[in-house]
Amino acid sequence: MDNDATSIRNSVASMRDAVLFEPPERRQRLDRFWILLILSTIIASAGVVADSTATVIGAMIVAPMLLPIQGIMLSTVLGDRTNLIRSIALVIAGAAASVTIGYLIGLSVASEVVAANNSQVASRVNPDLMDLLAALGTGVVGSIALIRRDISDTLPGVAIAISLVPPLAVAGLTLESGAYSQSLGALLLFTTNVAAILVTGIAVMAFYGVGRGLPAVGQAGGKQAGGKPVNRRHATLAIVAMLLIVGIPLTLSSISNSRNALEESAIQSVAETWAESGGWDLLQVNTGLDGVTVRATGPLPLPDAASLKKMLRAAGIDTSNIDLELVPSYKENLEGP
């Protein structure tokens, strides 16, 4: 690195101070972390229940979960076993607390908070490879922002882009609603984001040479010498393996989503022709856990559902998992005495 590049880089000490919970301010930093985490989870849960995107974004800005995740990343690069264990414990405890808060808030909600009636839930319970790609890109930005002083102002944007607390709130809310598969999907999204941050962060730090030439913590010359250092290679391989494992269900989800999209498109084309022939309008073709639902609206009398079934079968579409919802609509003029 040349002098100009070095001048805009944060020192290892400043990076440690930014993301690690070390003395002498460890108590204050932990207090701040838990206060912000609890408040951000409450805000996120309220935003999800109200189906308010703006409120959920506000929770993302407040959420402090990115710090211990980056702490895992930095501790791995530096070979700092103590802080690695501490950061991992904080991420696990924080995630458990957020899910619990979401569950408790779900107890106070009269209706179920599930994907079928809430767009905030629907957008977080079926992650695929596009979510992984977005998380990888955001992880790169977050890591560079940690290393370079000149772009550290992008961290609020990173907090918004890398959704951490909202999926945990969704996991708690859907768990309370009995939608266990949706809860697992939200946890998968959170795990995907964590794995992406760790893998991209280690790669970015290797590119910038962070930790190069420094003894691992616990080795002679390292901080807290005398402790057992982290095997950086093994830790890095474990993180990469975590990403690969997460990638399996994401790939399966992407394949399923692509198949559903093609099926929905074919059904929509047939259903639109059928609806228009009876003077009705097609409202929606939607794939859910129980199959595909075709919704249409129009004046009485109801159109012939058997003819739609015949048209779909003629197009080579299996109708065994398709439900038809007909919503009659009519106008009545109230003008007059």
C-alpha positions as CSV (number, residue, x, y, z in Angstrom):
1,M,0.0,0.0,0.0
2,D,1.2,3.5,-0.8
3,N,1.3,6.4,1.7
4,D,-2.0,7.8,0.4
5,A,-3.8,4.5,0.9
6,T,-2.3,4.1,4.3
7,S,-3.4,7.6,5.3
8,I,-7.1,6.9,4.8
9,R,-7.0,3.6,6.6
10,N,-8.1,3.1,10.2
11,S,-5.5,1.6,12.4
12,V,-6.0,-1.9,13.9
13,A,-6.4,-0.3,17.3
14,S,-9.2,2.0,16.0
15,M,-11.0,-0.9,14.3
16,R,-10.8,-2.9,17.6
17,D,-12.2,0.0,19.4
18,A,-15.1,0.3,16.9
19,V,-16.4,-3.3,17.0
20,L,-14.9,-5.2,20.0
21,F,-16.2,-5.0,23.5
22,E,-12.9,-4.6,25.4
23,P,-11.9,-2.9,28.7
24,P,-11.9,-0.3,30.0
25,E,-15.3,0.7,28.4
26,R,-16.7,-2.9,28.0
27,R,-19.5,-2.4,30.5
28,Q,-20.7,0.9,28.9
29,R,-20.5,-0.6,25.4
30,L,-22.4,-3.7,26.5
31,D,-25.1,-1.5,28.1
32,R,-25.4,0.5,24.9
33,F,-25.6,-2.6,22.8
34,W,-28.4,-4.2,24.8
35,I,-30.4,-1.0,25.1
36,L,-30.2,-0.4,21.4
37,L,-30.9,-4.0,20.6
38,I,-34.0,-4.2,22.7
39,L,-35.4,-0.9,21.4
40,S,-34.6,-1.7,17.8
41,T,-36.4,-5.1,18.1
42,I,-39.4,-3.4,19.7
43,I,-39.5,-0.9,16.8
44,A,-39.0,-3.6,14.2
45,S,-41.7,-5.8,15.7
46,A,-44.1,-2.9,15.8
47,G,-43.2,-2.0,12.2
48,V,-43.8,-5.5,11.0
49,V,-47.2,-5.8,12.9
50,A,-48.3,-2.4,11.4
51,D,-46.8,-3.5,8.0
52,S,-44.9,-0.2,7.9
53,T,-41.7,-0.1,5.8
54,A,-40.6,3.3,7.2
55,T,-40.8,2.0,10.8
56,V,-38.8,-1.2,10.0
57,I,-36.1,1.0,8.3
58,G,-35.9,3.1,11.4
59,A,-35.3,-0.1,13.4
60,M,-32.5,-1.1,11.0
61,I,-30.7,2.2,11.7
62,V,-30.9,1.8,15.5
63,A,-30.0,-1.9,15.5
64,P,-26.4,-2.6,16.8
65,M,-26.2,-6.2,15.7
66,L,-23.6,-5.4,13.0
67,L,-21.0,-4.6,15.6
68,P,-20.5,-8.1,17.2
69,I,-20.7,-9.7,13.7
70,Q,-17.8,-7.5,12.6
71,G,-16.2,-8.3,15.9
72,I,-16.2,-12.0,14.9
73,M,-14.7,-11.0,11.5
74,L,-11.9,-8.9,13.0
75,S,-11.1,-11.3,15.8
76,T,-10.7,-14.1,13.2
77,V,-8.3,-12.0,11.2
78,L,-6.3,-11.0,14.3
79,G,-6.4,-14.5,15.8
80,D,-8.0,-13.1,19.0
81,R,-9.7,-16.1,20.7
82,T,-11.0,-14.1,23.6
83,N,-12.9,-11.6,21.5
84,L,-13.9,-14.2,19.0
85,I,-15.7,-16.2,21.7
86,R,-17.1,-13.0,23.2
87,S,-18.4,-11.7,19.9
88,I,-20.0,-15.1,18.9
89,A,-21.7,-15.3,22.3
90,L,-23.1,-11.7,21.9
91,V,-24.5,-12.5,18.4
92,I,-26.2,-15.7,19.7
93,A,-27.5,-14.0,22.8
94,G,-28.7,-11.0,20.8
95,A,-30.4,-13.1,18.2
96,A,-32.2,-15.1,20.9
97,A,-33.3,-11.9,22.7
98,S,-34.7,-10.4,19.5
99,V,-36.7,-13.6,18.7
100,T,-38.0,-13.7,22.2
101,I,-39.1,-10.0,22.1
102,G,-40.8,-10.6,18.8
103,Y,-42.6,-13.6,20.2
104,L,-43.8,-11.6,23.3
105,I,-45.1,-8.7,21.1
106,G,-46.9,-11.3,19.0
107,L,-48.8,-12.4,22.1
108,S,-50.4,-8.9,22.3
109,V,-51.6,-9.0,18.7
110,A,-55.1,-10.2,18.0
111,S,-54.6,-11.5,14.5
112,E,-51.8,-13.7,13.2
113,V,-48.8,-12.0,11.7
114,V,-47.9,-14.2,8.8
115,A,-46.9,-13.9,5.1
116,A,-50.4,-14.2,3.8
117,N,-51.5,-10.9,5.4
118,N,-48.3,-9.0,5.9
119,S,-45.9,-7.8,3.3
120,Q,-43.1,-7.2,5.8
121,V,-43.3,-10.9,6.8
122,A,-43.7,-12.1,3.2
123,S,-40.5,-10.3,2.1
124,R,-38.4,-12.0,4.8
125,V,-39.5,-15.7,5.1
126,N,-38.5,-17.0,1.7
127,P,-34.8,-16.0,1.1
128,D,-33.0,-17.0,-2.1
129,L,-29.7,-16.5,-3.9
130,M,-30.6,-12.9,-4.7
131,D,-30.7,-12.2,-0.9
132,L,-27.3,-13.8,-0.6
133,L,-26.0,-11.7,-3.5
134,A,-27.3,-8.5,-1.8
135,A,-25.8,-9.5,1.5
136,L,-22.4,-10.2,0.0
137,G,-22.4,-6.7,-1.7
138,T,-23.5,-5.0,1.5
139,G,-20.9,-7.0,3.5
140,V,-18.1,-5.7,1.3
141,V,-19.3,-2.1,1.7
142,G,-19.5,-2.5,5.5
143,S,-16.0,-4.0,5.8
144,I,-14.5,-1.3,3.6
145,A,-16.3,1.3,5.7
146,L,-14.7,-0.2,8.8
147,I,-11.2,-0.1,7.3
148,R,-11.3,3.3,5.5
149,R,-11.9,6.5,7.3
150,D,-13.0,8.3,4.1
151,I,-16.2,6.2,3.6
152,S,-17.1,5.4,7.2
153,D,-20.2,7.6,6.8
154,T,-21.8,4.9,4.7
155,L,-22.3,2.7,7.8
156,P,-25.9,3.9,8.4
157,G,-26.7,2.8,4.8
158,V,-25.1,-0.5,5.4
159,A,-27.3,-0.9,8.5
160,I,-30.3,-0.4,6.3
161,A,-29.2,-2.6,3.5
162,I,-28.1,-5.6,5.7
163,S,-31.3,-6.6,7.4
164,L,-30.4,-8.2,10.8
165,V,-32.9,-7.4,13.5
166,P,-36.1,-7.3,11.4
167,P,-35.8,-11.0,10.3
168,L,-35.3,-11.9,14.0
169,A,-38.4,-10.0,14.9
170,V,-40.3,-11.7,12.1
171,A,-39.0,-15.1,13.3
172,G,-40.5,-14.4,16.8
173,L,-43.8,-13.1,15.5
174,T,-44.4,-16.0,13.1
175,L,-43.3,-18.5,15.7
176,E,-46.0,-17.1,18.0
177,S,-48.5,-17.3,15.1
178,G,-47.6,-21.0,14.6
179,A,-46.1,-20.5,11.2
180,Y,-43.0,-22.5,12.0
181,S,-41.7,-22.8,8.4
182,Q,-41.9,-19.0,8.0
183,S,-40.0,-18.6,11.3
184,L,-37.3,-20.8,10.0
185,G,-37.2,-18.9,6.8
186,A,-36.6,-15.6,8.6
187,L,-33.8,-17.2,10.7
188,L,-32.3,-18.4,7.4
189,L,-32.3,-14.9,6.1
190,F,-30.5,-13.7,9.3
191,T,-28.0,-16.5,9.1
192,T,-27.4,-15.7,5.4
193,N,-26.6,-12.1,6.2
194,V,-24.3,-13.0,9.0
195,A,-22.4,-15.5,6.9
196,A,-22.1,-12.9,4.0
197,I,-20.7,-10.2,6.3
198,L,-18.1,-12.6,7.8
199,V,-16.9,-14.1,4.4
200,T,-16.7,-10.7,2.6
201,G,-15.2,-9.0,5.6
202,I,-12.4,-11.5,5.9
203,A,-11.7,-11.2,2.1
204,V,-11.7,-7.4,2.2
205,M,-9.4,-7.4,5.2
206,A,-7.0,-9.8,3.5
207,F,-7.1,-7.5,0.4
208,Y,-6.2,-4.5,2.6
209,G,-3.6,-6.5,4.5
210,V,-5.2,-6.1,7.9
211,G,-3.4,-8.2,10.5
212,R,-0.6,-9.0,8.1
213,G,2.7,-9.2,10.0
214,L,0.9,-9.0,13.3
215,P,1.3,-11.9,15.8
216,A,-1.9,-13.7,16.7
217,V,-3.3,-12.7,20.0
218,G,-1.8,-15.0,22.6
219,Q,1.5,-15.3,20.7
220,A,4.7,-13.5,21.8
221,G,4.1,-9.8,21.1
222,G,0.4,-10.2,20.8
223,K,-2.1,-8.6,23.1
224,Q,-2.9,-10.7,26.1
225,A,0.1,-12.9,25.4
226,G,0.0,-16.3,27.0
227,G,-3.6,-17.2,25.8
228,K,-4.2,-19.8,23.1
229,P,-4.5,-18.0,19.7
230,V,-7.1,-18.7,17.1
231,N,-6.1,-20.8,14.1
232,R,-6.9,-18.2,11.5
233,R,-7.0,-20.7,8.6
234,H,-9.4,-23.1,10.5
235,A,-11.6,-20.2,11.6
236,T,-11.8,-18.9,8.0
237,L,-12.6,-22.3,6.6
238,A,-15.4,-22.7,9.2
239,I,-16.9,-19.4,8.1
240,V,-16.7,-20.3,4.4
241,A,-18.3,-23.7,5.2
242,M,-21.1,-21.8,7.0
243,L,-21.8,-19.8,3.8
244,L,-21.8,-22.9,1.6
245,I,-24.2,-24.7,3.9
246,V,-26.5,-21.7,3.9
247,G,-26.3,-21.6,0.1
248,I,-27.9,-25.0,-0.2
249,P,-31.4,-24.0,1.0
250,L,-31.1,-20.7,-0.8
251,T,-30.3,-22.4,-4.1
252,L,-33.3,-24.8,-3.6
253,S,-35.5,-21.7,-2.8
254,S,-34.3,-19.9,-5.9
255,I,-35.2,-22.9,-8.1
256,S,-38.6,-23.2,-6.4
257,N,-39.2,-19.5,-6.9
258,S,-38.3,-19.6,-10.6
259,R,-40.5,-22.6,-11.1
260,N,-43.4,-20.9,-9.3
261,A,-42.9,-17.7,-11.3
262,L,-43.1,-19.6,-14.6
263,E,-46.2,-21.5,-13.4
264,E,-47.9,-18.3,-12.2
265,S,-47.2,-16.6,-15.6
266,A,-48.7,-19.5,-17.5
267,I,-51.8,-19.6,-15.2
268,Q,-52.2,-15.9,-15.4
269,S,-52.3,-15.9,-19.2
270,V,-55.0,-18.5,-19.3
271,A,-57.0,-17.0,-16.4
272,E,-57.0,-13.6,-18.0
273,T,-58.5,-14.9,-21.2
274,W,-61.1,-16.9,-19.2
275,A,-62.0,-13.9,-17.0
276,E,-62.3,-11.5,-19.9
277,S,-64.6,-13.8,-21.8
278,G,-67.1,-13.6,-18.9
279,G,-66.8,-9.9,-18.3
280,W,-64.6,-10.4,-15.2
281,D,-61.2,-9.0,-14.2
282,L,-58.3,-11.1,-12.9
283,L,-57.0,-9.7,-9.6
284,Q,-54.1,-11.9,-8.7
285,V,-52.3,-15.2,-9.2
286,N,-50.4,-16.1,-6.1
287,T,-48.4,-19.1,-5.0
288,G,-48.6,-19.9,-1.3
289,L,-47.8,-22.8,1.0
290,D,-51.0,-24.6,0.1
291,G,-50.8,-24.1,-3.7
292,V,-51.8,-21.5,-6.3
293,T,-54.7,-19.1,-5.7
294,V,-56.4,-17.4,-8.7
295,R,-58.5,-14.4,-7.6
296,A,-61.0,-12.7,-10.0
297,T,-63.8,-10.2,-9.6
298,G,-66.8,-9.1,-11.7
299,P,-70.6,-8.8,-11.9
300,L,-73.1,-11.6,-11.3
301,P,-73.7,-14.3,-12.5
302,L,-70.5,-16.2,-11.5
303,P,-68.4,-17.4,-14.5
304,D,-68.1,-21.1,-15.1
305,A,-65.2,-22.5,-13.1
306,A,-65.3,-25.8,-15.0
307,S,-64.3,-23.9,-18.2
308,L,-61.2,-22.4,-16.5
309,K,-60.2,-25.9,-15.3
310,K,-60.6,-27.2,-18.9
311,M,-58.6,-24.4,-20.4
312,L,-55.8,-24.8,-17.8
313,R,-55.5,-28.5,-18.5
314,A,-55.5,-27.9,-22.2
315,A,-52.5,-25.7,-21.6
316,G,-50.7,-28.5,-19.8
317,I,-51.2,-27.1,-16.3
318,D,-51.9,-29.3,-13.4
319,T,-55.0,-28.0,-11.6
320,S,-54.8,-30.2,-8.5
321,N,-53.2,-27.5,-6.4
322,I,-55.1,-24.5,-7.9
323,D,-57.9,-22.7,-6.0
324,L,-60.2,-20.2,-7.6
325,E,-61.5,-17.3,-5.5
326,L,-64.4,-15.4,-7.1
327,V,-65.4,-12.0,-5.7
328,P,-68.7,-10.7,-7.1
329,S,-69.0,-7.0,-7.4
330,Y,-71.9,-4.7,-8.5
331,K,-72.9,-1.1,-8.3
332,E,-76.2,0.3,-7.1
333,N,-77.1,3.9,-7.7
334,L,-78.4,5.5,-4.4
335,E,-79.4,8.8,-6.1
336,G,-83.1,9.8,-5.7
337,P,-85.6,10.0,-2.9
